[in-house]
């Protein structure tokens, strides 16, 4: 039943999709959709505005308008559904799937800048293929690095030579579900507007499935994003770099 009440309103012009308001909403009423924060359903928003203080862009405000009445029972069901769908937090309390962008790394990712050994080029979280949603704001217009999860261990200059200026997704094509990877990348390729894809694998046979997954996803998405392949040896040397047709 609709009533005139207070509810959150989001200015999409100001919103940069950082997701801080999403984690600040105890009712789970907000989500990042197509790179912007959205109210999932009016009946989940209590209109108290706890999320407003989390927004660095001042994109949220409380307005009074006709909306569905706040429904505590619907909130409980929604939170239970979210909890069932999300990976559990690690023992240390770090939520592994919480979307984060690391603004301090903007300086590290300045094109052409040499990154010191101790400085990370990672600009976002999560990084596991299974955990990155296709709507993650850091994917928009990005140069995507898809890497086998052994590569950062074997290749000592991973941050300086491969990760710099890119967003990364990593996983294991041998032990993970290849079809779910195809579906995830298909959705990303259709919506993210990627500038390029670089796939990095180890020389071992079990890594060979990763570039094939990306190729299949490109076909299913109907995209032709520039695609490069890098092969790294088990001793940490680059054996091959080539463009993939």
Number of C-alpha atoms within 10 A of each C-alpha: 8 12 12 11 16 20 24 23 19 18 15 14 9 13 19 18 25 21 23 20 26 23 16 18 19 16 17 20 24 23 19 22 15 15 21 20 24 21 19 14 15 19 21 26 26 21 19 11 19 13 20 21 14 17 19 14 15 13 17 22 17 15 13 13 14 14 17 17 18 21 13 14 11 14 20 14 11 16 17 11 11 12 11 10 9 13 13 13 12 9 7 6 8 10 14 16 18 17 23 16 19 12 10 12 17 14 11 21 20 13 10 9 12 13 18 11 10 7 12 17 26 21 23 18 20 21 19 17 20 16 18 21 17 23 19 24 23 24 24 19 13 18 21 22 23 25 28 23 18 17 20 17 11 16 19 14 15 16 20 19 13 18 23 25 24 22 21 28 20 23 20 19 22 14 8 12 12 16 13 13 19 21 17 19 24 23 18 22 24 16 16 20 15 18 14 16 21 25 22 27 27 25 18 11 9 14 21 16 16 23 23 14 19 22 20 16 23 21 12 16 18 12 15 12 14 14 20 17 18 19 21 20 16 15 11 17 14 16 11 12 14 11 10 12 8
